[in-house]
Amino acid sequence: MVATKSRAKGIRMTQAALDEVLQLRERKGEDLYLRVGIKGGGCSGLSYTMSFEDPTNVTPRDEAFSYEGGFQVVVDKKSMLFLYGLELDYSDDLLGGGFKFNNPNADRSCSCGSSFSA
């Protein structure tokens, strides 16, 4: 069983980000979780990843954070080292819109906001 934590203690989502993720999930027509992580690459060294995950693929090595309506965000423990305290935001601006990662652990971020160094 995956440990579920309060959203305030790890990965926070603004209401705009939560609304957008729930809308995207509804289009898929499945009860999916959002997986947030990092991978090597990008102009600053590490890139953020986001994808929908079937709940059956979540393992005890993942940390899960609960949101309204039973929605879950899952993060693998390695990524969590770099993402603890992250705030995920969303903007529908025509220029520069999309998901925004506000990461207190980032020493430096690229101008596009999708990669960082720690």
N, C-alpha and C positions, 0 to 999 in steps of 0.2 A: 504494500500500500504506500502511496506517495504522501509525504507529509504536506499538509496544506497550511499555509501561513497567511496571516493578515496581509492584505495588499500594501499597507503602509510600511511594512518592514522589509521590503525588498524591491519589487518592481511596482511602480505606481503608474497608473494610466489616468490621463485627464478624461473628463467626460466626453470630449470630442473624439479622442482616440478610441475609447470604449464603444461609443456609438458607431464609429466607422467599422471597427472590427466585428461587432455584432451584426451589422448590416452585411458585411462581406461573408460572414459565416452563414447567415440566413440564405444568401444566394446559393451557397453550396448545398443547402438542404440537409446538412448533417450536424450532429452534436459533436463539434470538434473543439479542441483546445488550441490556444495560440502558443507556439513554441518560439521563444526569443533566445538568441544566442550570438556568438561571435565566431569568426573564422579569420585566419591569416589572410592578409591582402588589403587592397585599397591603398589610397595614396598616403595614409598615415600609419599603416601597419596592421590594423585590425579592422574588420568590417562587421557591421551588425547583420544578423539574419533574422527573418521572421517567416514563419510558415504555419499552416494549420496542421494539427497533429491529431490522429485518431487516439482517443483515450486508452485504447489497448496497447499502444506503443510507448506509453509513459512507464518509466521504470523507477525503482527505489533510489536510483542515482540522480533522479530529477528532483528539483524543488518546485512546488506548485503554489500559486497564489490565487486566492479566491476573489471573485468580483460579483457584482449583482447578478441575480438570476442563475447562480451556480456556474458561471463562466470561469474558466481556469486559464492562467498563463503558466507555462512550464519552462524551466530553464535547467540545463545540465549544470552540474556542480562546477565544472571547469569554467564555463562561461559566467557563472554567478560570481566568481572571484572578481571579474571585471565589471559586472552589471549591478552589483548591490547598490541600491539607492537610485537606480535609473528611473527617470520619468519619461514615459512614452506619451507624446502629444500628436495631434493631427490638425492640419490646417487645409482648408479647401481653396486657398488662394490660387489664382491662375499661375502666378510666378512664384516658385519656391514652395508650393503646396505639397502635401503628402505627410507621411509620418516623420516626426522629429524625435531624436533621441537626446534627451538632456541627461548627460552622464556625469555625475560628480567625480568619477574616478578617472576621467579622461584628462591627460596632461595637455593634449593637443588634439584638435579636431580639424578635419578638412572643411573647406568652404561648403561642400555639398551636404555635410552633416551625416554621411553614411559610413565614415570610417574615423578611427581615432587611434591615439597611442596612449599607453598608460605607463 
